[in-house]
């Protein structure tokens, strides 16, 4: 992964975009990582992974709740009591 300063990124944006097509580019300000430029393909892959992982988590929680006897009806009753 390539690392450049914010000044370099500002002065050479076209080069940063070209480099991001090959690998993520870390941008530093005052020697601290502040941003990453990555290709649209990498971004879409990461967001798909996050959505898929979240769906797996929700499915697991739902299955655990059902296995413990919690139904949607029971949940709605519990929520109604709290109102």
N, C-alpha and C positions, 0 to 999 in steps of 0.2 A: 504494500500500500504506500503510495506516494504522499509525502507531507510537504506543504508549501505554506508560506506566510500569507496573510490576508492581503498585503501589498502586492505580492507576486500574483495572487489570484485576480486582483483588481486590474492589474496591468496586462495580464495575459489570459483573459477569460476564455478566448477561443481555444487556447492550448489546454486549459483546465478541462474544458468540455470534451476535447478530443481524448485526453488522458483518462477521463472518467468512463469512456466507452470501453477501456481495457481493464481498469481497476478503480476502486474507490480512491478519491483524493481527499486527504485530511487537510483542512485549512486551520492554521494556527494564528492566534493574535496574542502577542506578548508571550510567546512560547507555551501557550495553552491551547489545546484542541478545542475549537469552537464550532466547527461544522464539517460535514462530509458531503462531497459531491459524488453522486453515483449515477450510473446509467439508468435510463427509464426501465430497462429490462431487469436490472437488479432490484430497483425499487418495487416494481410489480411483483417480483418473486418474493420479496420480503413481506409485502402486505398480504399476499396470498397465504404465506406461511402463518402469519399472525392470525388471519381470519380462520384458517383451518385449525390452528392450535386452540383458539378460543372456542370453536365449535366442539372440538374433542373434550375440552374442559367442561363445557355446558352439558354435553351428553353424559359425561362421567358423573357430574353432580346430580343430574336428573335420574340416572340409573341408581345411584346410591340412595337418593331420596325415596324412590319407588321401592327399593329393596327394604327400606326402613319403614315402609307403610305410609309414607307421605304422598297423598294424592293431590291433584289440582284442587279438588273440592275442599280437602282439609286445609290446604294452604290458603284458599280464599276465606275460609271461616276464621282462620287465625288472623289474617289481615283485616277482616271486618271487625274483629274484636278490638284491634288496636286503634281504630278510627274513632 
